[in-house]
Every structure is written in C-alpha cells, then in structure tokens.
C-alpha cells in the first residue's frame, strides 16, 4: 500500500493521512471528512475513503 497515494484529488488527501486520522480516533467517513476535508467537493472518493477507514479500523482493533 502506497501511503502517498492521493485518494481525494480535490483536496490532495493521501492514504497515509486517512490512516493517521483513523489512528487518532476517527471512525466514520464523516469524522474523517471533518478532520481532512475529504469528499467536500465532488464526493467521488467517498466509497474508497470509506473502504480505507474500514480497513484501517480492522487493523487497529486486532
């Protein structure tokens, strides 16, 4: 997984930033959206961001 890969091109949000947000306690798309401003313009990244959030939450909970 490339942590520098940009997931939200409108705001330049990377996989690594999403992972960090989840580690800081953001558990939902809305939480990450509030912190990183992801998905505020076109929302095309919402599904992918949500998948990453779920994946990172599962890793952290193990």
N, C-alpha and C positions, 0 to 999 in steps of 0.2 A: 504494500500500500504506500503510495506516494503522498506524504503528509503535506507537500507543497502544491498538490493538485487543486486547482480552483474549482469549487463546486458552485458557487454563486458568482457568476461573471459580472452581474450588475454592481456588486459591492466588493468583489475580489476576495471572498471568503474561502479559505482553504480547508481541506480535510483536517489538518492539524489544529486549526482554530476551533472547529466543531468538536474535536476530541477534547481539547482543553476545556471548552465550555461544559461538556458533559462531566468531566472530572471535577469541575467547580460546582456541580450540583444541578445543572440544567437538565431536566428530564424529558421535556417535550419540545416540539417544534416551536411553540410559542415562547418558551423560555429562551431557546437559542436565538430566535428572531429578535427578542428584546435585547439580548446581550450583543449580538453581532450584526444586527440589521439585515440579516439574511432573508431573502424572499419578500422584500418590501416593494419591489418594483414589478417585475414581470411574473413572479411566483413559479417560473418553470422549474426551479430547483427544489421545490418543496418536497416532492416524493423522495428524491435522492438524499436530501438532508435528513429527512425522517428515517430513512433506512440506516444512514450512518449513526444517527442518535441511538437507534435501537441496538445496533451492533456494538457500539461503544459501551452502552449501559450493560449489555450482557457480559462483556469482557470484564468490566469493573466489578460486577456483582459476583463473579466467580472467585 
